[in-house]
Amino acid sequence: MDIDTGNTAWLLLSSALVLLMTPGLALFYGGLNRSKGTLNMMMMSFSCIGIISILWALYGFSISFGTNGSSGVNKVLGSFSQYMGTGTSWQSEIWGKTGIPTLVFMAFQMMFAIITVALISGSLSDRFKFGGWILFAVGWFTIVYVPVAHWVWGGGWIGVNLGALDFAGGTAVHINAGSAALAVAIVLGKRVGWPRENMRPHNVPFVALGAGLLWFGWFGFNAGSELTVDFVTSIAFVNTQLATAAALVGWCLVEWIRDKKPTMVGASSGAVAGLVAITPACGYIPPMAAVLLGIVAGAVCALAVGLKYRFGFDDSLDVVGVHFVGGWIGSLWIGLFASSGVNSLVTHKSLFYGGSFDQLWRQFVGSAAVTVFSFVVAYILASILKAVKLGRVDTDAEVSGIDIADHGETPYDFTPSGGGGGGGFAMAGLGSAGTGEGPSTPVDADGKADTSQKVAG
């Protein structure tokens, strides 16, 4: 089969868009974090670009999508040889009937693997040793992400035997990463001072910029997953925009009603929640169902981020409230609104387009299996790292700032440009003039630190 230049060009562009999402995530997470841990937070994302790219080429792609050249595909793992080693024969192959070189498909899926691992880092800010993070990322990618990608997309038991659907990563990416984020946050414990101290986002423009880059790149994430340009591609593209816009509105409405003030952080987080929720369903549901999905996801995730205060787990940047909860909503939405009129791959009836729970229970079982598997493995990995003193940084390093402790640098230089006193904060009109003190922690009417932030902290 000859190369389809149109499909290949579209997937190359989509791959670049998905890669852009990881620097976007770094900005989003970096802005949500406190300033003294900004670089560490961003380095967790950038380190994934380096490490996971190599591991995906070495063995990840083969184990996720290899078939061993047999007519039947292993339902748990792919091939340990087909796309591994120094052989070059497969590098001139076409992927299935798409007309796309297998190497291009490998690159597209590589970008998914990168950002999935990076997503976990948002729950661990300010307290996870960078060396421990690297070891965790390698272990979780190998033991969890690679098999789950095979289960869902590579011919494994969730996609083939169970019949659960996941167009672009609600289960394989967001539920998967969200489960791991919860497990590691529990093992590491709470940040020093949480939730008493002010831990609000330190740079809201970074948050908005990061969310915008994520939104832009997500069109490649979702629409690119069709691997060609056709009717389903157009549905996935439009649904991505509609659900994201609706979720932004839904989150802001909750803030407006509950707190009387919609926030920029809330709008940005709402957009991300919508992107997460529409990811598994974008190629299976009609546009009006996508709008409804966005509103529900935005509102529910806005409320879900407060669960960490109720249950006492310090999910620093709300990976659980946004990615885990949003991924579950999107996965179950397929069981409610999937239609064979949108995508012929919908072979089991949904509740509202067939009057059946057939697709819904399949979505539930597939998502639950990934939840349990990812949580358990992440908990074990984090516990091992903690036991060998590669988990949490010491208290002094956490209080003074993990950027200095682990990277020897700071994100901002507040050294006065001249010889006058006061420091950078005073020059910017913050703190007490002539003292160089930073901005004071907001307090409530009782004199206690205000911890009413909408997200992060």
PyMOL commands that set and color helices and strands:
alter all, ss='L'
color gray80, all
select helices_A, chain A and resi 5-32+35-65+89-92+102-123+130-152+157-162+170-188+204-226+231-259+264-278+287-304+307-311+319-337+358-387+395-400+402-407+423-427
alter helices_A, ss='H'
color red, helices_A
select strands_A, chain A and resi 94-95+100-101
alter strands_A, ss='S'
color yellow, strands_A
deselect
rebuild
show_as cartoon
